[in-house]
Amino acid sequence: SAPSPSVTPSPLCKPRRLYISFSDVGWENWIIAPQGYLANYCGGECPFPLAAELNSTNHAVLQTMVHSLDPRGTPQPCCVPVRLSPISILYYDNSDNVVLRHYEDMVVDECGCR
Amino acid sequence: SPVLAAGLSRQESSLLQSLGLSAKPSPKNPAPVPPVLRRMFQRREALPRPHKDRDPCRVEELSVPGDIVRVFADQGRFLPEGQPQGQLCLRRLLFFNLSVLEEGERLTMARLELQFQHNSYPAPSPGQVLELRLYRVSPRGLPQPRPGRRPLLERSFVRLHKSLPLDLSAALKTPGRNLALLLEISASGRTGSLRSLCASSDSFVATSLLVVTLGRQCRAGRSRR
C-alpha cells in the first residue's frame, strides 16, 4: 500500500478569498463600478467532532458522527455560506440608462457546516 | 468547446436575469455618469463591511424606500414658442423611455432635474420673475397650449440655479412605459426686452429624470417582514 500521503491537518470550513474582476467575465463594458469585488467562497472540511465555531446545525453534528462510523455510506456535511452581504453596482442597463442597484447575497461573510 | 460556451452563456443569461437584465447590456453611446449616482455609489463603498445595520431596501441618501436608482436621459425636443402673446422663453417636450421598469417595481421617488449652464440672475429690475410650468402630455400628440389646462407643477423664480430639481413623486405614482411632459418657462416683468428677460432660461442645457423604485426582491422581503 502506498505510504499514506504526508497528512497535513485538513483546513477547517471557513471563508476563502475570491476576488471577482468583472473584466474576467467580460462585463467591463457595461458595469461602471466597481471593477470587481471581494466575493469570497466557502472551503474546508467539516470533520468529527464538529467544532462549535463551525456554525453547524444539530443535523450536521449527527451526520458527522454517522460519517465517522460509515465514511463510505454517509458523506461529511458541506461547508456552505451561512451569512452573506449585499453590494451596490453602478451600470448601464439595456436602454443605456445609468442605474445604481443594490444586490443581496453577493459577498460571503461567514461559512458553516450544513 | 461549443458545449462549454453554450453552458456558460446559459448560466450568464440566468444570472443577468436575476440581476434584473433581459440581456447583457452593450451601451452604444454611454451617457456620462450622473454625479448624484456616482456620489451615492462612493458613499456606499466607503461604508464598513459587512453592512450589518443598513436597510438594503432603503436609499438612505434620498431618505426613501428603494433598492434601484435610475437616471433617465430626456429624449424630447424643443417646440416652437407657438404662443402669440406673452413672454414665453422656452418650450420643450420632455420624453423619458421608462420601459425598463420591471413588472412589480414600485416607484417611490421621481425627481426631474433641469440643468443650466450656470447660475443665472435676470437683470436686477423689480418685478422680474421667471415662471415655470410643467404639463403631462400624451407621448403621441404634439401638445397644444390650451388655456385653462392645469399644469402638473407650477413655480416662479427670481433666479435660476445651475441645477433645478423638481419633485414629481406624487404626480407620477404610475409613470407608465413612456413619460411625456411639456415644459414652459416664461418671463414676466414690467420692464426690459423679452430677450433680456429670457436670458436666464437661454442657458438651459439638459433634463434628466431620477427614479427610485422598490424591486421585486425588496417587495417580497417587505411583505414577508
HADDOCK unambig.tbl for C-alpha pairs under 7 A between the chains (distance, minus, plus):
assign (segid A and resid 29 and name CA) (segid B and resid 26 and name CA) 6.88 0.50 0.50
assign (segid A and resid 30 and name CA) (segid B and resid 25 and name CA) 5.99 0.50 0.50
assign (segid A and resid 30 and name CA) (segid B and resid 26 and name CA) 6.16 0.50 0.50
assign (segid A and resid 30 and name CA) (segid B and resid 27 and name CA) 6.40 0.50 0.50
assign (segid A and resid 85 and name CA) (segid B and resid 50 and name CA) 6.14 0.50 0.50
assign (segid A and resid 88 and name CA) (segid B and resid 41 and name CA) 6.94 0.50 0.50
assign (segid A and resid 92 and name CA) (segid B and resid 25 and name CA) 6.74 0.50 0.50
assign (segid A and resid 92 and name CA) (segid B and resid 27 and name CA) 6.57 0.50 0.50
assign (segid A and resid 93 and name CA) (segid B and resid 25 and name CA) 5.67 0.50 0.50
assign (segid A and resid 94 and name CA) (segid B and resid 25 and name CA) 4.74 0.50 0.50
assign (segid A and resid 96 and name CA) (segid B and resid 27 and name CA) 5.39 0.50 0.50
assign (segid A and resid 96 and name CA) (segid B and resid 30 and name CA) 6.08 0.50 0.50
assign (segid A and resid 97 and name CA) (segid B and resid 70 and name CA) 6.82 0.50 0.50
assign (segid A and resid 97 and name CA) (segid B and resid 71 and name CA) 6.15 0.50 0.50
assign (segid A and resid 97 and name CA) (segid B and resid 72 and name CA) 5.56 0.50 0.50
assign (segid A and resid 98 and name CA) (segid B and resid 33 and name CA) 6.56 0.50 0.50
assign (segid A and resid 98 and name CA) (segid B and resid 70 and name CA) 5.84 0.50 0.50
assign (segid A and resid 98 and name CA) (segid B and resid 71 and name CA) 5.62 0.50 0.50
assign (segid A and resid 99 and name CA) (segid B and resid 69 and name CA) 5.69 0.50 0.50
assign (segid A and resid 99 and name CA) (segid B and resid 70 and name CA) 4.34 0.50 0.50
assign (segid A and resid 99 and name CA) (segid B and resid 71 and name CA) 6.53 0.50 0.50
assign (segid A and resid 100 and name CA) (segid B and resid 37 and name CA) 6.60 0.50 0.50
assign (segid A and resid 100 and name CA) (segid B and resid 68 and name CA) 5.92 0.50 0.50
assign (segid A and resid 100 and name CA) (segid B and resid 69 and name CA) 5.02 0.50 0.50
assign (segid A and resid 100 and name CA) (segid B and resid 70 and name CA) 6.28 0.50 0.50
assign (segid A and resid 101 and name CA) (segid B and resid 67 and name CA) 5.88 0.50 0.50
assign (segid A and resid 101 and name CA) (segid B and resid 68 and name CA) 4.47 0.50 0.50
assign (segid A and resid 101 and name CA) (segid B and resid 69 and name CA) 6.20 0.50 0.50
assign (segid A and resid 102 and name CA) (segid B and resid 56 and name CA) 6.84 0.50 0.50
assign (segid A and resid 102 and name CA) (segid B and resid 67 and name CA) 5.35 0.50 0.50
assign (segid A and resid 102 and name CA) (segid B and resid 68 and name CA) 6.46 0.50 0.50
